[in-house]
Amino acid sequence: MNKKGQSAKSHSAPVGVVVSVNLSQKKGVKKEPGEEGYLREDYGFEGDAHAGPGLRQVSLLALESIEKMKKMGVNVAPGDFAENITTSHLDLPSLPVGTILEVGEGVVLEVTQIGKTCHSGCAIFQQVGHCVMPREGIFVRVVKGGKIKAGDRINVRFRR
């Protein structure tokens, strides 16, 4: 046990938190931040335009990445980068493909892609010449669905 009463093993994998769940019914627009959403296995969020089979069912971006853009003078918030889940306390781009994220009460996600190619320069890139989503956003597929909500813990499990 350490000074905080935690076992050394509790530090072996990072733990994050869901800041917001962001959905939109149309592609190409900012997503509306909300408190919760329902993930369907091998599909994505119900009611989100980007849901469907494939490797990029759900996108995640850290609040810390959004804060970087704010420091550059850009007025942005969760959902503005079209990410489905805004997280905190996780270095998302450092998670290898295949990493398992256990969210809330039993939702299981698998990291399938780190970053993306920015298509035709998003509005944020056009405004400041820089965007964090292509380098710092990640994509996952839904291994086990269920409801997730703001405040849920995200436990990271690395594949061996």
TITIDREN-64394 format. One record per residue: residue number from 1; residue in three letters; x, y, z of N, C-alpha, C in turn. Coordinates in Angstrom, 2 decimals. Layout:
residues N
+-----+------+---------+---------+---------+---------+---------+---------+---------+---------+---------+
| pos | code |     nc1 |     nc2 |     nc3 |    cac1 |    cac2 |    cac3 |     cc1 |     cc2 |     cc3 |
+-----+------+---------+---------+---------+---------+---------+---------+---------+---------+---------+
| NUM |  ALA |       X |       Y |       Z |       X |       Y |       Z |       X |       Y |       Z |
...
+-----+------+---------+---------+---------+---------+---------+---------+---------+---------+---------+
end
This chain:
residues 160
+-----+------+---------+---------+---------+---------+---------+---------+---------+---------+---------+
| pos | code |     nc1 |     nc2 |     nc3 |    cac1 |    cac2 |    cac3 |     cc1 |     cc2 |     cc3 |
+-----+------+---------+---------+---------+---------+---------+---------+---------+---------+---------+
|   1 |  MET |    0.84 |   -1.19 |    0.00 |    0.00 |    0.00 |    0.00 |    0.88 |    1.25 |    0.00 |
|   2 |  ASN |    0.41 |    2.28 |   -0.73 |    1.15 |    3.54 |   -0.71 |    0.55 |    4.47 |    0.33 |
|   3 |  LYS |    1.04 |    5.72 |    0.36 |    0.58 |    6.68 |    1.37 |   -0.91 |    6.97 |    1.28 |
|   4 |  LYS |   -1.48 |    6.81 |    0.06 |   -2.90 |    7.10 |   -0.11 |   -3.77 |    5.87 |    0.13 |
|   5 |  GLY |   -3.14 |    4.77 |    0.53 |   -3.92 |    3.57 |    0.81 |   -4.27 |    2.77 |   -0.43 |
|   6 |  GLN |   -3.60 |    3.06 |   -1.56 |   -3.86 |    2.34 |   -2.79 |   -2.77 |    1.30 |   -2.99 |
|   7 |  SER |   -3.14 |    0.18 |   -3.58 |   -2.13 |   -0.82 |   -3.89 |   -1.34 |   -0.35 |   -5.10 |
|   8 |  ALA |   -0.13 |   -0.83 |   -5.22 |    0.72 |   -0.46 |   -6.34 |    0.07 |   -0.85 |   -7.66 |
|   9 |  LYS |   -0.68 |   -1.93 |   -7.68 |   -1.33 |   -2.41 |   -8.89 |   -2.34 |   -1.41 |   -9.43 |
|  10 |  SER |   -2.95 |   -0.59 |   -8.58 |   -3.96 |    0.37 |   -9.03 |   -3.37 |    1.43 |   -9.94 |
|  11 |  HIS |   -2.05 |    1.53 |   -9.98 |   -1.40 |    2.52 |  -10.85 |   -0.97 |    1.92 |  -12.18 |
|  12 |  SER |   -1.25 |    0.67 |  -12.44 |   -0.76 |    0.01 |  -13.64 |   -1.46 |    0.47 |  -14.91 |
|  13 |  ALA |   -2.69 |    0.94 |  -14.83 |   -3.40 |    1.40 |  -16.00 |   -4.10 |    2.72 |  -15.68 |
|  14 |  PRO |   -4.10 |    3.62 |  -16.65 |   -4.73 |    4.92 |  -16.40 |   -6.25 |    4.80 |  -16.26 |
|  15 |  VAL |   -6.82 |    5.77 |  -15.57 |   -8.27 |    5.86 |  -15.41 |   -8.69 |    7.27 |  -15.81 |
|  16 |  GLY |   -9.69 |    7.35 |  -16.67 |  -10.20 |    8.64 |  -17.11 |  -11.65 |    8.79 |  -16.70 |
|  17 |  VAL |  -12.26 |    9.84 |  -17.23 |  -13.66 |   10.12 |  -16.93 |  -14.35 |   10.67 |  -18.18 |
|  18 |  VAL |  -15.63 |   10.34 |  -18.33 |  -16.44 |   10.90 |  -19.40 |  -16.87 |   12.29 |  -18.99 |
|  19 |  VAL |  -16.53 |   13.29 |  -19.79 |  -16.93 |   14.68 |  -19.52 |  -18.30 |   14.94 |  -20.13 |
|  20 |  SER |  -18.48 |   14.52 |  -21.38 |  -19.78 |   14.69 |  -22.03 |  -19.95 |   13.67 |  -23.15 |
|  21 |  VAL |  -21.20 |   13.41 |  -23.50 |  -21.57 |   12.57 |  -24.62 |  -22.16 |   13.51 |  -25.66 |
|  22 |  ASN |  -21.58 |   13.48 |  -26.88 |  -21.94 |   14.47 |  -27.91 |  -22.51 |   13.76 |  -29.14 |
|  23 |  LEU |  -23.71 |   14.16 |  -29.54 |  -24.39 |   13.50 |  -30.66 |  -24.92 |   14.53 |  -31.65 |
|  24 |  SER |  -25.06 |   14.11 |  -32.91 |  -25.72 |   14.93 |  -33.92 |  -26.45 |   14.00 |  -34.89 |
|  25 |  GLN |  -27.55 |   14.48 |  -35.42 |  -28.32 |   13.68 |  -36.36 |  -27.85 |   13.88 |  -37.80 |
|  26 |  LYS |  -26.96 |   14.88 |  -38.01 |  -26.44 |   15.14 |  -39.35 |  -24.92 |   15.11 |  -39.32 |
|  27 |  LYS |  -24.32 |   14.66 |  -40.42 |  -22.87 |   14.69 |  -40.55 |  -22.43 |   16.10 |  -40.94 |
|  28 |  GLY |  -21.19 |   16.44 |  -40.62 |  -20.64 |   17.72 |  -41.03 |  -21.00 |   18.89 |  -40.13 |
|  29 |  VAL |  -21.58 |   18.60 |  -38.98 |  -21.92 |   19.67 |  -38.04 |  -21.33 |   19.35 |  -36.67 |
|  30 |  LYS |  -21.24 |   20.37 |  -35.82 |  -20.80 |   20.14 |  -34.45 |  -21.82 |   19.23 |  -33.76 |
|  31 |  LYS |  -21.35 |   18.49 |  -32.78 |  -22.25 |   17.62 |  -32.02 |  -22.72 |   18.35 |  -30.77 |
|  32 |  GLU |  -23.93 |   18.07 |  -30.38 |  -24.51 |   18.70 |  -29.19 |  -24.10 |   17.93 |  -27.94 |
|  33 |  PRO |  -23.44 |   18.61 |  -26.99 |  -23.06 |   17.91 |  -25.76 |  -24.29 |   17.57 |  -24.92 |
|  34 |  GLY |  -24.23 |   16.40 |  -24.30 |  -25.31 |   15.97 |  -23.44 |  -24.77 |   15.18 |  -22.26 |
|  35 |  GLU |  -25.67 |   14.72 |  -21.43 |  -25.28 |   13.99 |  -20.22 |  -25.09 |   12.50 |  -20.46 |
|  36 |  GLU |  -25.83 |   11.91 |  -21.43 |  -25.76 |   10.47 |  -21.60 |  -26.12 |   10.06 |  -23.02 |
|  37 |  GLY |  -25.83 |    8.80 |  -23.32 |  -26.17 |    8.23 |  -24.61 |  -26.15 |    6.72 |  -24.51 |
|  38 |  TYR |  -26.75 |    6.06 |  -25.51 |  -26.78 |    4.60 |  -25.51 |  -25.97 |    4.09 |  -26.69 |
|  39 |  LEU |  -24.98 |    3.23 |  -26.37 |  -24.13 |    2.62 |  -27.38 |  -24.64 |    1.24 |  -27.74 |
|  40 |  ARG |  -24.81 |    0.99 |  -29.04 |  -25.21 |   -0.34 |  -29.51 |  -23.96 |   -1.09 |  -29.96 |
|  41 |  GLU |  -23.90 |   -2.35 |  -29.61 |  -22.77 |   -3.20 |  -29.97 |  -22.53 |   -3.19 |  -31.47 |
|  42 |  ASP |  -21.27 |   -3.04 |  -31.85 |  -20.80 |   -3.03 |  -33.24 |  -21.55 |   -2.02 |  -34.11 |
|  43 |  TYR |  -21.94 |   -0.88 |  -33.51 |  -22.70 |    0.12 |  -34.24 |  -22.31 |    1.55 |  -33.85 |
|  44 |  GLY |  -22.40 |    1.89 |  -32.57 |  -22.13 |    3.25 |  -32.12 |  -23.30 |    3.80 |  -31.33 |
|  45 |  PHE |  -23.36 |    5.13 |  -31.26 |  -24.42 |    5.77 |  -30.48 |  -25.73 |    5.78 |  -31.24 |
|  46 |  GLU |  -26.80 |    5.36 |  -30.57 |  -28.13 |    5.50 |  -31.16 |  -28.42 |    6.98 |  -31.34 |
|  47 |  GLY |  -28.92 |    7.33 |  -32.52 |  -29.28 |    8.72 |  -32.79 |  -28.13 |    9.59 |  -33.30 |
|  48 |  ASP |  -26.95 |    8.98 |  -33.55 |  -25.83 |    9.77 |  -34.07 |  -25.60 |    9.45 |  -35.54 |
|  49 |  ALA |  -25.36 |   10.49 |  -36.34 |  -25.19 |   10.34 |  -37.78 |  -23.98 |    9.50 |  -38.16 |
|  50 |  HIS |  -22.95 |    9.45 |  -37.32 |  -21.75 |    8.70 |  -37.66 |  -21.80 |    7.23 |  -37.24 |
|  51 |  ALA |  -22.87 |    6.82 |  -36.59 |  -22.98 |    5.43 |  -36.14 |  -23.13 |    4.49 |  -37.33 |
|  52 |  GLY |  -22.63 |    3.28 |  -37.16 |  -22.74 |    2.26 |  -38.19 |  -21.61 |    1.27 |  -38.04 |
|  53 |  PRO |  -21.68 |    0.17 |  -38.78 |  -20.63 |   -0.84 |  -38.67 |  -19.31 |   -0.28 |  -39.20 |
|  54 |  GLY |  -18.22 |   -0.89 |  -38.76 |  -16.90 |   -0.45 |  -39.21 |  -15.98 |   -0.19 |  -38.04 |
|  55 |  LEU |  -14.83 |    0.37 |  -38.34 |  -13.82 |    0.59 |  -37.31 |  -13.93 |    1.95 |  -36.62 |
|  56 |  ARG |  -14.68 |    2.88 |  -37.20 |  -14.77 |    4.23 |  -36.62 |  -16.20 |    4.51 |  -36.14 |
|  57 |  GLN |  -16.69 |    3.68 |  -35.23 |  -18.07 |    3.79 |  -34.76 |  -18.27 |    4.95 |  -33.80 |
|  58 |  VAL |  -17.24 |    5.25 |  -33.01 |  -17.33 |    6.30 |  -31.98 |  -15.98 |    7.02 |  -31.94 |
|  59 |  SER |  -16.04 |    8.36 |  -31.80 |  -14.80 |    9.14 |  -31.70 |  -14.69 |    9.74 |  -30.30 |
|  60 |  LEU |  -13.44 |    9.86 |  -29.84 |  -13.15 |   10.43 |  -28.52 |  -12.09 |   11.51 |  -28.65 |
|  61 |  LEU |  -12.23 |   12.55 |  -27.86 |  -11.24 |   13.61 |  -27.78 |  -11.18 |   14.07 |  -26.32 |
|  62 |  ALA |   -9.97 |   14.34 |  -25.85 |   -9.79 |   14.75 |  -24.45 |  -10.09 |   16.23 |  -24.26 |
|  63 |  LEU |  -10.67 |   16.55 |  -23.13 |  -10.91 |   17.93 |  -22.75 |   -9.59 |   18.71 |  -22.75 |
|  64 |  GLU |   -8.51 |   18.05 |  -22.39 |   -7.20 |   18.69 |  -22.37 |   -6.80 |   19.16 |  -23.78 |
|  65 |  SER |   -7.20 |   18.42 |  -24.82 |   -6.94 |   18.83 |  -26.20 |   -7.77 |   20.05 |  -26.57 |
|  66 |  ILE |   -9.01 |   20.07 |  -26.12 |   -9.88 |   21.23 |  -26.37 |   -9.31 |   22.46 |  -25.68 |
|  67 |  GLU |   -8.78 |   22.28 |  -24.47 |   -8.16 |   23.39 |  -23.74 |   -6.96 |   23.96 |  -24.49 |
|  68 |  LYS |   -6.20 |   23.11 |  -25.19 |   -5.07 |   23.60 |  -26.01 |   -5.57 |   24.60 |  -27.05 |
|  69 |  MET |   -6.69 |   24.27 |  -27.68 |   -7.24 |   25.15 |  -28.71 |   -7.75 |   26.45 |  -28.09 |
|  70 |  LYS |   -8.34 |   26.36 |  -26.91 |   -8.81 |   27.56 |  -26.22 |   -7.65 |   28.51 |  -25.94 |
|  71 |  LYS |   -6.50 |   27.94 |  -25.55 |   -5.31 |   28.77 |  -25.26 |   -4.81 |   29.47 |  -26.52 |
|  72 |  MET |   -5.18 |   28.95 |  -27.69 |   -4.81 |   29.58 |  -28.96 |   -5.82 |   30.66 |  -29.36 |
|  73 |  GLY |   -6.80 |   30.88 |  -28.49 |   -7.79 |   31.92 |  -28.75 |   -9.02 |   31.47 |  -29.49 |
|  74 |  VAL |   -9.22 |   30.16 |  -29.61 |  -10.39 |   29.63 |  -30.31 |  -11.48 |   29.33 |  -29.28 |
|  75 |  ASN |  -12.68 |   29.81 |  -29.55 |  -13.81 |   29.58 |  -28.66 |  -14.44 |   28.23 |  -28.99 |
|  76 |  VAL |  -14.00 |   27.17 |  -28.30 |  -14.48 |   25.81 |  -28.56 |  -14.91 |   25.15 |  -27.26 |
|  77 |  ALA |  -15.72 |   24.11 |  -27.42 |  -16.25 |   23.37 |  -26.28 |  -16.44 |   21.91 |  -26.68 |
|  78 |  PRO |  -16.75 |   21.03 |  -25.72 |  -17.02 |   19.65 |  -26.09 |  -18.08 |   19.54 |  -27.19 |
|  79 |  GLY |  -17.80 |   18.66 |  -28.15 |  -18.69 |   18.45 |  -29.29 |  -18.33 |   19.26 |  -30.52 |
|  80 |  ASP |  -17.55 |   20.35 |  -30.33 |  -17.21 |   21.22 |  -31.46 |  -16.29 |   20.56 |  -32.47 |
|  81 |  PHE |  -15.58 |   19.50 |  -32.07 |  -14.70 |   18.79 |  -32.98 |  -15.39 |   17.55 |  -33.54 |
|  82 |  ALA |  -16.70 |   17.46 |  -33.33 |  -17.54 |   16.34 |  -33.77 |  -17.18 |   15.03 |  -33.08 |
|  83 |  GLU |  -16.53 |   15.14 |  -31.90 |  -16.24 |   13.92 |  -31.14 |  -17.49 |   13.48 |  -30.40 |
|  84 |  ASN |  -17.67 |   12.15 |  -30.31 |  -18.82 |   11.60 |  -29.59 |  -18.66 |   11.65 |  -28.09 |
|  85 |  ILE |  -17.43 |   11.37 |  -27.63 |  -17.18 |   11.34 |  -26.19 |  -16.02 |   12.28 |  -25.89 |
|  86 |  THR |  -16.26 |   13.24 |  -25.01 |  -15.19 |   14.09 |  -24.51 |  -14.74 |   13.47 |  -23.19 |
|  87 |  THR |  -13.42 |   13.25 |  -23.06 |  -12.87 |   12.60 |  -21.88 |  -11.99 |   13.57 |  -21.11 |
|  88 |  SER |  -11.55 |   13.14 |  -19.96 |  -10.55 |   13.88 |  -19.19 |   -9.65 |   12.87 |  -18.49 |
|  89 |  HIS |   -8.41 |   13.27 |  -18.25 |   -7.42 |   12.48 |  -17.51 |   -6.89 |   11.26 |  -18.26 |
|  90 |  LEU |   -7.02 |   11.24 |  -19.60 |   -6.44 |   10.16 |  -20.40 |   -5.67 |   10.77 |  -21.56 |
|  91 |  ASP |   -4.47 |   10.25 |  -21.82 |   -3.68 |   10.66 |  -22.97 |   -4.11 |    9.76 |  -24.13 |
|  92 |  LEU |   -5.21 |   10.13 |  -24.77 |   -5.83 |    9.27 |  -25.77 |   -4.89 |    8.86 |  -26.91 |
|  93 |  PRO |   -4.14 |    9.79 |  -27.53 |   -3.31 |    9.36 |  -28.66 |   -2.18 |    8.41 |  -28.29 |
|  94 |  SER |   -1.89 |    8.26 |  -27.00 |   -0.84 |    7.32 |  -26.60 |   -1.37 |    5.90 |  -26.42 |
|  95 |  LEU |   -2.69 |    5.71 |  -26.51 |   -3.27 |    4.38 |  -26.35 |   -3.10 |    3.59 |  -27.65 |
|  96 |  PRO |   -2.45 |    2.45 |  -27.60 |   -2.25 |    1.67 |  -28.82 |   -3.56 |    1.11 |  -29.37 |
|  97 |  VAL |   -3.60 |    0.92 |  -30.69 |   -4.73 |    0.24 |  -31.31 |   -4.86 |   -1.12 |  -30.63 |
|  98 |  GLY |   -6.10 |   -1.51 |  -30.31 |   -6.36 |   -2.76 |  -29.61 |   -6.60 |   -2.57 |  -28.12 |
|  99 |  THR |   -6.28 |   -1.38 |  -27.59 |   -6.53 |   -1.10 |  -26.17 |   -8.02 |   -1.18 |  -25.90 |
| 100 |  ILE |   -8.36 |   -1.73 |  -24.74 |   -9.76 |   -1.86 |  -24.33 |  -10.09 |   -0.75 |  -23.32 |
| 101 |  LEU |  -11.21 |   -0.08 |  -23.54 |  -11.71 |    0.93 |  -22.61 |  -13.01 |    0.40 |  -22.01 |
| 102 |  GLU |  -13.03 |    0.29 |  -20.69 |  -14.23 |   -0.14 |  -19.98 |  -14.87 |    1.11 |  -19.39 |
| 103 |  VAL |  -16.08 |    1.42 |  -19.83 |  -16.73 |    2.68 |  -19.47 |  -17.98 |    2.41 |  -18.65 |
| 104 |  GLY |  -18.09 |    3.13 |  -17.53 |  -19.31 |    3.05 |  -16.72 |  -19.62 |    1.65 |  -16.25 |
| 105 |  GLU |  -20.87 |    1.26 |  -16.45 |  -21.38 |   -0.03 |  -15.95 |  -21.35 |   -1.10 |  -17.03 |
| 106 |  GLY |  -20.15 |   -1.43 |  -17.54 |  -20.04 |   -2.59 |  -18.43 |  -19.89 |   -2.30 |  -19.91 |
| 107 |  VAL |  -19.86 |   -1.06 |  -20.34 |  -19.63 |   -0.77 |  -21.75 |  -18.16 |   -1.06 |  -22.06 |
| 108 |  VAL |  -17.91 |   -1.73 |  -23.19 |  -16.55 |   -2.08 |  -23.60 |  -16.30 |   -1.54 |  -25.00 |
| 109 |  LEU |  -15.22 |   -0.77 |  -25.13 |  -14.82 |   -0.18 |  -26.40 |  -13.41 |   -0.64 |  -26.73 |
| 110 |  GLU |  -13.11 |   -0.79 |  -28.03 |  -11.77 |   -1.17 |  -28.46 |  -11.21 |   -0.08 |  -29.37 |
| 111 |  VAL |  -10.01 |    0.41 |  -29.05 |   -9.37 |    1.44 |  -29.87 |   -9.01 |    0.84 |  -31.23 |
| 112 |  THR |   -9.48 |    1.49 |  -32.31 |   -9.26 |    0.99 |  -33.66 |   -8.40 |    1.93 |  -34.51 |
| 113 |  GLN |   -8.33 |    3.21 |  -34.13 |   -7.56 |    4.17 |  -34.93 |   -7.17 |    5.36 |  -34.07 |
| 114 |  ILE |   -5.92 |    5.81 |  -34.26 |   -5.43 |    7.01 |  -33.58 |   -5.36 |    8.11 |  -34.62 |
| 115 |  GLY |   -6.04 |    9.22 |  -34.37 |   -6.04 |   10.33 |  -35.31 |   -6.79 |   10.01 |  -36.59 |
| 116 |  LYS |   -6.78 |   10.99 |  -37.49 |   -7.45 |   10.81 |  -38.77 |   -6.91 |   11.86 |  -39.75 |
| 117 |  THR |   -7.18 |   11.64 |  -41.00 |   -6.85 |   12.63 |  -42.01 |   -7.96 |   13.67 |  -41.99 |
| 118 |  CYS |   -7.59 |   14.92 |  -41.90 |   -8.59 |   16.00 |  -41.88 |   -9.11 |   16.20 |  -43.29 |
| 119 |  HIS |  -10.39 |   16.05 |  -43.48 |  -10.99 |   16.19 |  -44.81 |  -11.34 |   17.65 |  -45.10 |
| 120 |  SER |  -10.80 |   18.18 |  -46.15 |  -11.05 |   19.54 |  -46.66 |  -10.93 |   20.64 |  -45.61 |
| 121 |  GLY |  -10.15 |   20.42 |  -44.57 |   -9.93 |   21.46 |  -43.56 |  -11.20 |   21.89 |  -42.86 |
| 122 |  CYS |  -11.38 |   21.45 |  -41.65 |  -12.57 |   21.79 |  -40.88 |  -12.61 |   23.30 |  -40.59 |
| 123 |  ALA |  -13.73 |   23.77 |  -40.10 |  -13.89 |   25.20 |  -39.81 |  -12.85 |   25.70 |  -38.82 |
| 124 |  ILE |  -12.50 |   24.87 |  -37.85 |  -11.50 |   25.27 |  -36.85 |  -10.14 |   25.43 |  -37.51 |
| 125 |  PHE |   -9.77 |   24.47 |  -38.37 |   -8.48 |   24.57 |  -39.07 |   -8.46 |   25.82 |  -39.95 |
| 126 |  GLN |   -9.55 |   26.10 |  -40.64 |   -9.62 |   27.27 |  -41.50 |   -9.50 |   28.56 |  -40.69 |
| 127 |  GLN |  -10.00 |   28.54 |  -39.46 |   -9.97 |   29.73 |  -38.61 |   -8.57 |   30.01 |  -38.05 |
| 128 |  VAL |   -7.87 |   28.96 |  -37.58 |   -6.58 |   29.18 |  -36.92 |   -5.40 |   28.43 |  -37.53 |
| 129 |  GLY |   -5.64 |   27.64 |  -38.57 |   -4.56 |   26.91 |  -39.21 |   -4.06 |   25.71 |  -38.44 |
| 130 |  HIS |   -4.86 |   25.25 |  -37.47 |   -4.46 |   24.13 |  -36.62 |   -5.71 |   23.48 |  -36.04 |
| 131 |  CYS |   -5.69 |   22.17 |  -35.91 |   -6.80 |   21.45 |  -35.29 |   -6.25 |   20.23 |  -34.57 |
| 132 |  VAL |   -6.75 |   19.95 |  -33.38 |   -6.23 |   18.84 |  -32.58 |   -6.83 |   17.48 |  -32.94 |
| 133 |  MET |   -8.03 |   17.45 |  -33.49 |   -8.71 |   16.17 |  -33.74 |   -7.90 |   15.23 |  -34.63 |
| 134 |  PRO |   -7.29 |   15.69 |  -35.73 |   -6.55 |   14.75 |  -36.58 |   -5.38 |   14.04 |  -35.87 |
| 135 |  ARG |   -4.77 |   14.66 |  -34.88 |   -3.64 |   14.05 |  -34.18 |   -4.00 |   13.48 |  -32.82 |
| 136 |  GLU |   -4.97 |   14.08 |  -32.14 |   -5.23 |   13.71 |  -30.75 |   -6.56 |   13.00 |  -30.52 |
| 137 |  GLY |   -7.41 |   12.94 |  -31.53 |   -8.65 |   12.20 |  -31.40 |   -8.42 |   10.73 |  -31.68 |
| 138 |  ILE |   -9.26 |    9.87 |  -31.13 |   -9.15 |    8.44 |  -31.42 |  -10.53 |    7.90 |  -31.79 |
| 139 |  PHE |  -10.52 |    6.71 |  -32.40 |  -11.75 |    6.05 |  -32.78 |  -11.80 |    4.66 |  -32.15 |
| 140 |  VAL |  -13.03 |    4.24 |  -31.83 |  -13.23 |    2.94 |  -31.20 |  -14.43 |    2.24 |  -31.84 |
| 141 |  ARG |  -14.45 |    0.94 |  -31.65 |  -15.65 |    0.17 |  -32.00 |  -16.28 |   -0.30 |  -30.71 |
| 142 |  VAL |  -17.59 |   -0.51 |  -30.73 |  -18.32 |   -0.92 |  -29.53 |  -18.33 |   -2.45 |  -29.45 |
| 143 |  VAL |  -17.61 |   -2.98 |  -28.46 |  -17.54 |   -4.42 |  -28.23 |  -18.76 |   -4.86 |  -27.43 |
| 144 |  LYS |  -19.12 |   -4.09 |  -26.41 |  -20.30 |   -4.36 |  -25.59 |  -21.00 |   -3.04 |  -25.33 |
| 145 |  GLY |  -22.25 |   -2.95 |  -25.72 |  -23.01 |   -1.71 |  -25.62 |  -23.60 |   -1.47 |  -24.25 |
| 146 |  GLY |  -24.29 |   -0.33 |  -24.15 |  -24.96 |    0.06 |  -22.93 |  -24.98 |    1.57 |  -22.80 |
| 147 |  LYS |  -25.54 |    2.04 |  -21.71 |  -25.65 |    3.48 |  -21.48 |  -24.37 |    4.01 |  -20.85 |
| 148 |  ILE |  -23.91 |    5.16 |  -21.34 |  -22.82 |    5.85 |  -20.66 |  -23.28 |    7.27 |  -20.37 |
| 149 |  LYS |  -22.66 |    7.86 |  -19.36 |  -23.08 |    9.21 |  -18.96 |  -21.87 |   10.01 |  -18.47 |
| 150 |  ALA |  -22.05 |   11.32 |  -18.45 |  -21.01 |   12.20 |  -17.92 |  -20.70 |   11.77 |  -16.49 |
| 151 |  GLY |  -19.42 |   11.71 |  -16.16 |  -18.99 |   11.29 |  -14.83 |  -18.58 |    9.83 |  -14.75 |
| 152 |  ASP |  -18.94 |    9.02 |  -15.77 |  -18.54 |    7.61 |  -15.76 |  -17.02 |    7.49 |  -15.82 |
| 153 |  ARG |  -16.50 |    6.49 |  -15.11 |  -15.07 |    6.18 |  -15.16 |  -14.74 |    5.45 |  -16.46 |
| 154 |  ILE |  -13.53 |    5.67 |  -16.93 |  -13.00 |    4.95 |  -18.09 |  -11.76 |    4.20 |  -17.62 |
| 155 |  ASN |  -11.85 |    2.89 |  -17.56 |  -10.70 |    2.07 |  -17.18 |  -10.02 |    1.56 |  -18.44 |
| 156 |  VAL |   -8.71 |    1.65 |  -18.47 |   -7.93 |    1.25 |  -19.63 |   -7.32 |   -0.11 |  -19.37 |
| 157 |  ARG |   -7.48 |   -1.01 |  -20.34 |   -6.90 |   -2.34 |  -20.27 |   -6.07 |   -2.55 |  -21.53 |
| 158 |  PHE |   -4.77 |   -2.68 |  -21.37 |   -3.89 |   -2.87 |  -22.51 |   -3.87 |   -4.33 |  -22.91 |
| 159 |  ARG |   -3.91 |   -4.57 |  -24.22 |   -3.82 |   -5.94 |  -24.75 |   -2.39 |   -6.41 |  -24.62 |
| 160 |  ARG |   -2.21 |   -7.69 |  -24.39 |   -0.85 |   -8.25 |  -24.29 |   -0.45 |   -8.89 |  -25.57 |
+-----+------+---------+---------+---------+---------+---------+---------+---------+---------+---------+
end
